[in-house]
Amino acid sequence: MRIILFILTILIVVSSCKETSDPVLINPSLDLDEARKHLEALSDDAMEGRMPCTEGEKKAVSYLIDAMKNMGLEPGNKGSYTQTVGLVDITGFPDEDMMIKTPKTKMDLSLGKDFMIHSERLSDRVEVTDSELVFCGYGVVDESRDWNDYAGVDMKGKTAVILINDPGYGGDDPTFFKGDTMTYFGRWTYKYDEADRQGADGLIIIHETNMAGYPWFVIESSWSGTQQGLSGIDRSKDCGIKGFITLDRAKQLFENAGLNMTEQFKAARKKGFTPVPLNSTISMAVNNEIKECESDNVIGVLKGSSHPDENIIYTAHWDHLGIGKVVEGDSIYNGALDNASGTATVLSIASAMTKAEKKPDRSVIFLFVTAEEQGLLGSEYYAENPIYPPKNTLANLNMDGVNPVGKMKDLTIIGKGFSSMDDIAKEEAEKQSRYLADEQNAEKGYFFRSDHFNFAKIGIPCLYAEGSYEHAEKGIEYAKEFSESYVNQRYHAPSDEYDPEEWNMEGIEQDGQFYLNVGWRLANSREVPTWNKSSAFQRP
């Protein structure tokens, strides 16, 4: 009997060891050399800047499909690796000068130096002539706050002049429009849509670097050349012309209108603000070349073994700005950090998962979206035309610009506090000996500036995080200086190139492994991420 009991005890121990060593519970490892290979290829000049509807797109999409086939991912869209996204190409040629007539004088503004404009209307020429200028604060209408920056004004025949960001920025109350944390009301996309709803002739946004989160040259590079939108949308009643003006020229406008700009800006941050006529008119025009085109979201799937109908979705946008304005002899906007880095890392995560000893329980989808740089269009199209039912998508893990500066002590979550993904991220970050940090530049509205936002809008909890605050060896200031240098010199510029001498790939390896661990955990558990009750986003 003693021998039998001893044998049974041994069998139980052995069985227990087998269970705890189940290969499903062991995280696959990211191959850094593979990530580097993808990064170099996608950011090479041969990709021509990866602009949608160009030869650069064809090369990038072909590369992604070949990579997924080679690693064994199945087509993610009913036998196809692509989801076609209809786009409208609008190449605008604004008049070189914009005329503003004020009570004191006429102001002639120069394209590029003083203003940038475009039109989303599908018209060969769009003109705004002697349209009345009205200062409409931040251009915000929010019934829940009893806030209306257009109150009492019929905007037909008028052009709104508004501030970037939202009324909470720069104040002392963190609960007022979330203080320095930008709300969606601060994004230019919201301001465009609201001006359309108001029926304005035009919209001019006053650019200020701190409030926007990027310098004027980003406006020049982002809003010159071809702009794109989703096809099939009637924009005939939208604002005729939309664009930006520099802070210096805005100040001159207010002075010529007999107004103190600083005082007007302060007034716009107070409840009860009403629009202020500038007693001035604006005339501006743009010629358009218009064509329809088709672009592609690229999608592959690793089907789950036991719960294949449930899934998580990794996203990264493959596109960038293509070939544009020459800067220091270079016209190819390679987009190495933005977002060849994210695309390469997600490809490497997919490869690691396909090499795992056992398939995940839930399906894992790898979605590379188009036209993020044009306003999150590819992910918007997917959200409106989902291939996989949103109710079955447990989470979206988005990568957009992966840390090229080296290992970090922190993990900074963009949009921290929205969902239980924070708790999962905290646990997985701690396994890497990292701590969660608050978003350092919440005033820049990064949560609304990448593709996870469109998944959040349809109720799918999302994660967008990176190491960015405290470098593991060189500290906080070093990380800050690197980030500021990129934004001020390379963001949306030809100089966003992969530099093997400057880039420290250990940061990409660290964040990539973190994302791999989170995805593998969700794909092999019964965890269901949820939105926090205080969040504006909820499951339908």
C-alpha positions in Angstrom: 0.0 0.0 0.0 2.8 2.4 0.8 4.4 1.7 -2.5 1.1 2.4 -4.3 0.6 5.7 -2.4 4.2 6.7 -3.3 3.7 6.0 -7.0 0.4 7.9 -7.0 2.1 10.9 -5.3 4.9 10.8 -8.0 2.3 10.7 -10.8 0.4 13.7 -9.3 3.6 15.7 -9.1 4.6 14.8 -12.6 1.1 15.7 -13.9 1.2 19.0 -12.1 4.6 19.8 -13.6 3.4 19.0 -17.0 0.4 21.4 -16.6 2.6 24.3 -15.4 5.0 23.8 -18.2 2.3 23.8 -20.9 3.9 25.5 -23.9 0.9 27.8 -24.3 1.9 29.6 -21.2 5.4 30.3 -22.4 5.6 33.6 -24.3 7.2 33.4 -27.8 10.2 35.6 -28.2 10.5 38.6 -30.6 13.3 38.2 -33.2 15.0 41.6 -33.3 17.0 40.9 -36.4 13.7 40.1 -38.2 12.2 43.4 -37.0 15.3 45.3 -38.2 15.0 43.6 -41.6 11.4 44.7 -42.0 12.2 48.2 -40.8 15.0 48.7 -43.3 12.9 47.4 -46.2 9.8 49.4 -45.4 11.6 52.7 -44.9 13.9 52.3 -47.9 13.8 55.0 -50.6 12.6 52.2 -52.9 9.2 52.3 -51.1 8.8 56.0 -52.3 7.4 57.1 -48.9 4.4 54.6 -49.0 1.7 57.1 -50.0 -1.6 55.4 -50.7 -2.6 55.0 -54.3 0.9 55.3 -55.6 3.6 52.9 -56.8 4.9 53.1 -53.2 1.7 51.6 -52.0 2.0 48.7 -54.4 5.5 47.9 -53.2 4.5 48.2 -49.5 1.4 46.1 -49.8 3.2 43.5 -51.8 5.9 43.3 -49.2 3.4 42.8 -46.4 1.5 40.1 -48.2 4.7 38.2 -49.0 5.8 38.5 -45.4 2.6 37.1 -44.1 2.5 34.3 -46.6 6.1 33.3 -45.7 5.4 33.1 -42.0 2.2 31.1 -42.5 -0.5 33.6 -41.7 -3.8 32.8 -43.4 -5.6 35.5 -45.5 -7.7 37.6 -43.2 -10.6 38.6 -45.5 -12.4 35.6 -46.9 -9.5 34.2 -48.8 -7.8 37.6 -49.5 -5.0 39.4 -47.7 -6.5 42.8 -48.5 -9.6 44.9 -47.8 -10.1 47.4 -50.5 -10.6 51.0 -49.3 -12.0 53.5 -51.8 -10.3 56.9 -51.6 -10.6 60.2 -53.2 -7.4 61.9 -54.2 -7.6 65.7 -54.1 -4.4 67.5 -55.2 -4.9 71.1 -54.3 -3.2 74.1 -55.8 -4.1 77.0 -53.6 -3.6 80.6 -54.8 -0.3 81.9 -53.6 -1.9 84.8 -51.8 -4.8 85.1 -49.4 -6.4 88.5 -48.9 -7.8 89.7 -45.6 -9.5 93.1 -45.5 -9.5 94.7 -42.1 -10.8 98.0 -40.8 -7.2 99.3 -40.8 -5.6 97.8 -43.9 -5.4 94.9 -46.4 -3.4 91.9 -45.4 -1.7 89.8 -48.1 -0.7 86.4 -46.7 1.7 84.1 -48.4 1.1 80.4 -49.0 3.3 78.2 -46.9 4.9 81.1 -44.9 1.6 82.4 -43.4 -1.2 80.0 -44.2 -2.1 76.6 -45.6 -5.5 75.8 -47.1 -7.3 73.0 -48.9 -10.8 72.0 -49.9 -12.6 68.6 -49.4 -15.2 69.5 -51.9 -15.1 67.5 -55.2 -14.9 70.7 -57.3 -12.3 71.8 -59.8 -12.1 75.2 -58.1 -13.4 76.4 -54.8 -13.5 80.1 -53.9 -14.4 82.1 -50.8 -14.8 85.7 -51.6 -15.2 88.5 -49.1 -16.4 86.1 -46.4 -17.0 87.7 -43.0 -14.5 86.6 -40.4 -15.8 85.6 -37.0 -13.7 84.5 -34.0 -15.5 81.4 -32.7 -13.3 80.5 -29.8 -12.3 76.9 -29.9 -15.0 75.9 -32.3 -16.6 73.6 -29.8 -20.3 72.7 -29.4 -20.9 70.3 -26.4 -24.5 70.1 -25.1 -23.4 68.1 -22.0 -21.3 71.1 -20.9 -23.8 73.7 -22.2 -21.0 75.0 -24.4 -21.5 76.5 -27.8 -18.8 78.6 -29.5 -21.1 79.3 -32.4 -24.0 80.5 -30.3 -26.3 83.0 -31.9 -24.5 83.2 -35.2 -25.6 82.0 -38.6 -22.3 81.0 -40.2 -23.6 81.0 -43.8 -21.5 83.5 -45.6 -18.9 83.6 -42.8 -15.6 82.0 -42.1 -14.8 80.8 -38.6 -11.4 81.7 -37.0 -10.7 79.3 -34.2 -8.0 78.1 -31.8 -6.4 74.7 -31.8 -6.8 72.4 -28.8 -9.7 73.0 -26.3 -10.6 75.4 -23.5 -9.1 73.3 -20.7 -5.5 73.7 -22.0 -3.3 76.0 -19.9 -5.8 76.3 -17.1 -5.6 75.5 -13.4 -8.6 73.1 -13.2 -7.8 69.5 -14.4 -11.5 68.7 -14.5 -12.4 71.5 -16.9 -12.3 69.9 -20.4 -9.7 67.5 -18.7 -7.3 70.4 -18.2 -4.1 70.0 -20.2 -5.2 66.5 -21.4 -6.7 67.2 -24.8 -10.2 66.0 -25.4 -11.5 65.1 -28.9 -12.9 68.7 -29.1 -9.3 69.8 -29.4 -8.5 67.8 -32.6 -8.6 69.5 -36.0 -10.8 66.6 -37.3 -13.5 67.5 -34.8 -13.2 71.2 -35.6 -13.5 70.5 -39.3 -16.7 68.4 -38.8 -18.3 71.0 -36.5 -17.6 73.8 -39.0 -19.3 71.7 -41.7 -22.3 71.2 -39.4 -22.5 75.0 -38.9 -22.6 75.6 -42.6 -19.6 78.0 -42.6 -18.0 79.3 -45.8 -14.6 78.4 -44.4 -12.6 77.5 -41.4 -9.2 78.9 -40.4 -7.4 77.4 -37.4 -4.8 79.5 -35.5 -1.7 77.3 -35.2 0.3 77.6 -32.0 3.1 75.0 -31.6 2.6 74.1 -27.9 -1.2 73.9 -28.2 -0.9 71.8 -31.4 2.0 69.6 -30.3 4.1 70.2 -33.4 5.7 73.2 -35.2 4.5 75.0 -38.3 6.6 73.0 -40.8 4.5 70.0 -40.0 1.4 72.0 -41.2 3.3 72.8 -44.4 4.4 69.2 -45.1 1.1 67.6 -44.0 -1.2 69.9 -45.9 0.6 70.3 -49.2 0.3 68.1 -52.2 -2.3 65.3 -52.4 -4.9 64.9 -49.7 -7.2 62.0 -49.4 -10.7 61.1 -48.1 -13.0 58.1 -48.1 -14.9 57.9 -51.3 -18.7 57.9 -51.6 -19.2 60.8 -49.1 -21.2 63.8 -50.2 -19.1 66.9 -49.2 -20.9 69.4 -51.4 -22.3 71.2 -48.3 -19.0 71.1 -46.3 -17.0 74.2 -45.6 -15.6 75.5 -48.9 -12.1 75.9 -47.6 -10.3 74.8 -44.5 -6.8 75.5 -43.3 -4.4 77.1 -40.9 -2.8 80.5 -40.2 0.3 81.3 -38.2 0.0 82.8 -34.7 1.9 85.9 -35.8 -0.5 86.6 -38.6 -3.5 85.9 -36.4 -2.2 88.5 -33.9 -1.9 91.0 -36.7 -5.5 90.2 -37.8 -6.8 90.9 -34.3 -4.8 94.1 -33.9 -6.1 95.4 -37.3 -9.6 94.5 -36.1 -9.1 96.6 -33.0 -9.1 93.7 -30.7 -6.6 92.4 -28.1 -5.8 88.8 -29.1 -4.7 87.7 -25.7 -7.9 89.0 -24.1 -10.0 87.3 -26.7 -8.2 84.0 -26.1 -8.8 84.3 -22.4 -12.5 85.0 -23.0 -12.8 82.0 -25.2 -11.9 79.7 -22.3 -14.9 80.9 -20.2 -18.4 79.5 -20.2 -20.8 81.9 -21.9 -18.3 83.0 -24.6 -20.1 84.2 -27.7 -18.6 84.6 -31.2 -16.8 87.9 -31.9 -17.1 89.5 -35.4 -13.6 90.6 -36.6 -15.1 93.3 -38.9 -12.9 91.8 -41.6 -13.4 89.7 -44.7 -11.3 87.0 -46.3 -10.9 85.9 -49.9 -9.1 82.6 -50.8 -9.2 80.0 -53.5 -7.9 76.6 -54.5 -7.8 74.6 -57.7 -8.3 70.9 -57.4 -7.3 67.8 -59.4 -9.6 65.0 -58.4 -9.5 61.3 -59.0 -10.9 58.2 -57.4 -8.5 55.5 -56.3 -8.4 52.3 -54.4 -6.0 51.5 -51.5 -5.7 48.4 -49.3 -5.8 47.5 -45.7 -3.7 44.4 -45.4 -4.9 41.6 -43.1 -3.8 38.2 -42.0 -5.0 35.9 -39.3 -3.6 33.2 -37.0 -6.7 31.2 -36.2 -7.4 30.1 -32.7 -7.4 26.4 -31.7 -10.3 26.3 -29.2 -12.1 29.7 -29.5 -11.5 30.8 -33.1 -14.5 33.1 -33.2 -13.0 35.3 -30.5 -10.1 37.5 -31.5 -7.7 40.3 -30.7 -6.5 42.7 -33.4 -3.0 44.1 -33.8 -2.9 47.3 -35.9 -0.2 49.4 -37.4 -0.5 51.8 -40.3 1.8 51.1 -43.3 1.4 54.4 -45.1 3.3 57.7 -45.0 3.4 60.9 -47.0 5.1 59.7 -50.2 7.2 62.1 -52.3 6.7 65.8 -51.5 8.4 69.1 -50.9 12.2 69.0 -51.2 14.0 69.6 -47.9 17.8 69.8 -47.9 17.9 67.9 -51.2 15.6 65.1 -50.1 11.9 64.7 -51.3 11.1 61.1 -50.1 9.2 61.1 -46.8 10.4 57.7 -45.7 8.4 57.5 -42.4 10.9 55.2 -40.7 9.6 55.9 -37.2 6.2 56.9 -38.4 5.3 54.1 -39.0 7.7 51.6 -40.6 8.8 50.9 -37.0 5.3 49.9 -35.9 4.6 47.9 -39.1 7.9 46.0 -38.8 7.3 45.2 -35.1 3.8 43.9 -35.6 5.1 41.7 -38.5 7.7 40.3 -36.1 5.1 39.7 -33.4 3.1 37.8 -36.0 6.1 35.7 -37.0 6.9 34.9 -33.3 3.3 33.7 -32.8 3.3 31.5 -35.9 6.5 29.8 -34.6 5.0 29.0 -31.2 4.7 25.3 -30.3 1.0 25.5 -30.0 -1.6 27.8 -31.7 -3.3 30.4 -29.5 -6.8 29.6 -28.1 -8.3 32.7 -29.6 -7.6 34.0 -33.1 -5.1 36.8 -33.6 -5.6 39.2 -36.4 -2.8 41.4 -37.9 -4.2 44.4 -39.6 -2.0 46.9 -41.5 -4.2 49.9 -42.3 -3.9 52.5 -45.0 -4.3 56.3 -45.0 -3.7 56.9 -41.3 -1.8 60.1 -42.3 -4.8 61.3 -44.1 -7.1 61.2 -41.1 -7.2 57.5 -39.8 -9.1 56.6 -43.0 -8.1 52.9 -43.3 -9.0 52.1 -39.7 -12.2 54.2 -40.0 -13.2 52.1 -43.1 -12.5 48.9 -41.2 -14.5 50.1 -38.2 -17.4 50.9 -40.5 -17.0 47.7 -42.5 -15.6 45.2 -40.0 -14.5 41.8 -41.3 -14.8 40.3 -37.8 -17.8 41.2 -35.6 -16.7 43.9 -33.1 -18.6 42.0 -30.4 -16.1 39.1 -30.9 -13.0 41.4 -30.9 -11.8 41.5 -27.3 -9.1 44.1 -27.8 -7.1 46.2 -30.2 -3.3 46.5 -29.7 -2.0 49.4 -31.8 1.6 50.3 -32.6 2.4 53.6 -34.1 6.0 54.8 -33.8 8.1 52.3 -31.7 10.8 53.5 -29.4 14.1 53.9 -31.2 16.1 55.4 -28.3 16.8 52.2 -26.2 15.4 50.4 -23.2 13.2 52.4 -20.9 12.2 52.0 -17.2 8.7 53.2 -17.9 5.7 52.1 -20.0 3.6 55.2 -20.9 0.0 54.4 -21.8 -1.6 56.9 -24.2 -5.2 57.4 -22.9 -4.5 55.9 -19.5 -7.6 55.4 -17.3 -10.0 54.3 -20.0 -10.1 50.6 -19.6 -9.0 47.5 -17.8 -6.2 47.2 -20.5 -4.3 49.4 -18.0 -4.3 46.7 -15.4 -3.1 44.1 -17.9 -0.4 46.4 -19.2 0.8 47.1 -15.6 1.1 43.5 -14.8 3.0 42.7 -18.0 5.2 45.8 -17.7 6.2 44.9 -14.2 7.4 41.5 -15.5 9.9 43.6 -17.6 10.8 45.5 -14.4 9.0 48.6 -15.8 6.5 51.0 -14.1 3.5 52.7 -15.6 4.0 56.4 -16.3 1.3 59.0 -16.9 1.2 60.4 -20.4 3.8 63.2 -20.6 2.2 65.1 -23.5 -1.5 64.6 -22.9 -2.1 68.1 -24.3 -1.1 66.9 -27.7 -4.1 64.5 -28.0 -2.2 61.4 -29.1 -5.1 59.2 -28.1 -7.1 60.7 -31.0 -4.2 60.7 -33.5 -3.8 57.0 -34.2 -5.9 54.0 -35.4 -6.9 52.6 -32.1 -9.3 55.5 -31.7 -11.6 54.2 -34.4 -11.7 50.8 -32.6 -12.5 52.6 -29.3 -15.4 54.4 -31.1 -17.1 51.1 -31.9 -16.6 49.8 -28.3 -13.4 47.8 -28.5 -11.0 48.3 -25.6 -7.6 49.3 -26.9 -4.0 49.7 -25.9 -1.5 52.3 -27.3 1.6 52.4 -25.2 5.4 52.8 -25.4 8.5 53.4 -23.3 9.1 57.1 -23.6 9.7 58.8 -20.3 12.8 57.4 -18.5 15.7 55.9 -20.4 17.1 52.9 -18.5 20.6 54.2 -18.5 20.6 57.9 -19.4 17.5 59.0 -17.5 14.5 61.3 -18.1 16.2 64.3 -19.7 17.8 62.2 -22.4 14.5 60.6 -23.4 12.9 64.0 -23.4 15.5 65.6 -25.6 15.4 62.7 -28.1 11.6 63.0 -28.4 11.6 66.8 -28.8 14.3 66.6 -31.4 12.3 64.1 -33.4 9.1 66.2 -33.3 10.9 69.4 -34.1 13.1 68.2 -36.8 11.9 64.8 -38.3 8.2 64.4 -37.8 6.5 64.4 -41.2 9.8 65.4 -42.8 12.2 63.6 -45.2 14.7 63.2 -42.4 12.5 60.5 -40.7 14.9 57.8 -41.9 16.2 54.7 -40.3 19.8 55.3 -39.0 21.5 52.1 -37.8 24.1 54.2 -36.1 21.6 56.4 -34.1 18.7 54.0 -33.5 19.0 51.8 -30.5 16.9 48.8 -31.4 16.7 47.5 -27.8 13.8 49.9 -27.3 11.9 48.3 -30.2 12.7 44.9 -28.9 11.5 45.8 -25.4 8.2 47.3 -26.5 7.7 44.7 -29.2 8.1 41.9 -26.6 5.7 43.7 -24.3 3.0 43.9 -27.0 3.7 40.2 -27.9 3.3 39.2 -24.2 0.0 41.1 -23.8 -1.4 39.7 -27.0 -0.3 36.1 -26.2 -1.9 36.4 -22.8 -5.2 37.6 -24.1 -5.2 35.0 -26.9 -4.6 32.2 -24.4 -7.0 33.1 -21.6 -10.7 33.8 -21.0 -9.9 37.4 -20.0 -12.4 40.0 -21.4 -11.1 43.6 -21.3 -13.7 46.1 -20.3 -14.1 49.9 -20.4 -14.1 51.8 -17.1 -17.4 53.2 -16.1 -16.0 56.8 -16.3 -14.9 56.3 -19.9 -16.7 57.9 -22.8 -16.3 54.6 -24.7 -18.5 51.6 -23.9 -19.5 48.4 -25.6 -22.8 48.9 -27.6 
